[in-house]
Amino acid sequence: MTCAHTVTFDERSWSEPAPDSADGCTDCRALGEDVWAHLRLCLSCGHVACCDSSPHRHATAHATAQDHPVVRSFEPGETWRWCYADERIV
């Protein structure tokens, strides 16, 4: 699935940004916490943040604050993407 927000990410010339963390929510760690449920990778900038099942919901906060609507799961073996703007899997 795609949406208007994934056009750039679906081009052959696009490459995924390097994650700013290898194994944890960057924002939770900045708070001195490690309480996330699952991780998401921002496809615009590579920011790794916690999902909406986590106490702080940093991925949603990042998407809203930075206007970066598309993330993918950063969990091992998962490749699905989510568009916050369209509120659906893309």
N, C-alpha and C positions, 0 to 999 in steps of 0.2 A: 504494500500500500504506500501511497505517497500523498502529499498535499502541497500547497503552494510554498510552504516553508521548507520543503526538502529538495527543491529544485537544484540548488547549489550542491547539496550533498550527494545527489544522484548523478552528477556529471563525472565522466571518466577522469577528468583532470583533478578532481577533488581528492584530497587525502585527509584522513582523520587526524585531528590535532593530538599531540602528545598529552597524555594525562598529567595533571599537576600533582597527582598522588598515585602511588602504585597499589595501595591497599587500604585506603580509608578516606573518610570524609574530611576534606581540607578544612572546612569551617568548624566541624566538631572538634577536630584536633586543636584548632586555634583557641577554642574555649577550654581546652584541657579535658575533653570528654571523648569517649569512644562507645557511644550508645546507639549507633545507627543500626537499622534493620537490613537495608539493601543500598547499593550504590548506583548512581547514575553518572554518565559522562556527557558533558555538554559538547555537542558536535560543532559549536561555533568556536569555542576557545580551549577545550580540554579540561575544564574545571570538573573535579570529582566531588560529588555532594550526595548527601543522604536522601532517601526517598520519602514519600508522604506517610509511610508507615513508621517512620522514625520520629522521635520527639521534636526535632527542630525543623524538619522538612526543608533542608537547605537547598535541594535541587530546585524546588518550586520557587523559593526566594531568589535564587540566582537567575532563573529564567525570567522572572518578573522584573527584577532590578536591572538586569543587563540587556533585556529584550533579546534573549537567546532562547527561542521557543523549542528547539528540538534536542532531545537527549537520547542516548541509548543506554540499555542496561549495562552496567559495569560488573555484572556478576559472571563468574566463569561459566562458559558454555551458552550464554544468552546473547542474542544479537538483535532483539527487537528494539524499535525506536518509538518514542512518544513525542507528540507535539502538544505542548501546553496551550498554545493559541487555539488549536482546533479540538483539544481535549480527546485525542484518539491515537491509537497505534498507527504508525506510519511506516 
